[in-house]
């Protein structure tokens, strides 16, 4: 966690000093990280959460750029949980 915070702060301050192509290339590391992170997702509820989040994410960002990601995560995760339960037929 400390290394991530330090890397973020360092990158934020050094972004203006780096050549533009390098700065733009580094911006794409975050989405690439998430692609690799979620590439192994196989459980239905997790796949549902990713799909719902991908669909709702731009809308939530448009409504609230500061809180859109958090709201989208909570709503997409909750919706995926309930959809998965309904699909499995579990009412316990």
C-alpha atoms as one frame of an Amber mdcrd trajectory, in Angstrom:
protein
   0.000   0.000   0.000   2.827   2.354   0.872   4.640   1.576  -2.387   1.461
   2.226  -4.368   0.898   5.566  -2.646   4.545   6.567  -3.114   4.464   5.555
  -6.790   1.283   7.523  -7.361   2.702  10.647  -5.720   5.987  10.313  -7.605
   4.205   9.784 -10.911   1.947  12.768 -10.304   4.887  15.068  -9.678   7.111
  13.687 -12.439   4.432  13.582 -15.145   5.223  17.127 -16.257   8.947  16.396
 -16.494   8.626  13.275 -18.662   8.262  13.392 -22.444   4.625  13.363 -23.563
   4.675   9.865 -25.175   5.987   8.324 -21.951   3.415  10.146 -19.821   0.556
   8.987 -22.060   1.918   5.431 -22.083   2.025   5.334 -18.287  -1.615   6.421
 -18.102  -2.603   3.169 -19.832  -0.867   0.979 -17.256  -3.838   1.231 -14.893
  -6.416  -0.206 -17.352  -3.932  -2.887 -18.427  -3.447  -3.834 -14.773  -7.194
  -4.268 -14.327  -7.474  -6.333 -17.514  -4.862  -8.767 -16.202  -6.371  -8.721
 -12.721  -9.842  -9.659 -13.953  -8.730 -12.008 -16.739  -8.994 -15.006 -14.423
 -12.497 -14.240 -13.167 -14.693 -17.283 -13.661 -17.479 -17.055 -11.068 -20.819
 -15.879 -12.416 -21.384 -13.197  -9.770 -17.992 -11.631 -10.470 -18.538 -11.642
 -14.216 -21.963 -10.066 -13.680 -20.420  -7.371 -11.479 -17.827  -6.577 -14.159
 -20.427  -6.376 -16.923 -22.865  -4.256 -14.903 -20.031  -2.013 -13.729 -18.725
  -1.576 -17.278 -22.189  -0.592 -18.472 -23.009   1.742 -15.583 -19.517   3.171
 -15.053 -19.637   5.918 -17.695 -23.093   7.002 -16.529 -22.015   7.228 -12.890
 -18.851   9.094 -13.886 -20.928  11.558 -15.882 -23.270  12.117 -12.922 -20.482
  12.407 -10.334 -16.840  12.287 -11.458 -15.641  12.291  -7.841 -17.915   9.563
  -6.474 -19.023   7.735  -9.633 -16.565   4.864  -9.284 -17.501   4.177  -5.668
 -21.246   4.358  -6.339 -20.904   2.195  -9.436 -18.917  -0.420  -7.538 -21.450
  -0.662  -4.731 -24.475  -0.732  -7.037 -22.960  -3.089  -9.632 -21.661  -5.444
  -6.944 -24.982  -5.494  -5.113 -26.953  -6.014  -8.325 -24.622  -8.844  -9.367
 -25.004 -10.501  -5.967 -28.795 -10.427  -6.155 -28.888 -11.485  -9.810 -26.591
 -14.409  -9.059 -28.827 -15.504  -6.173 -31.925 -15.275  -8.389 -30.227 -17.235
 -11.169 -29.182 -19.929  -8.703 -32.699 -20.042  -7.259 -31.415 -19.481  -3.716
 -33.726 -17.683  -1.308 -31.861 -18.588   1.862
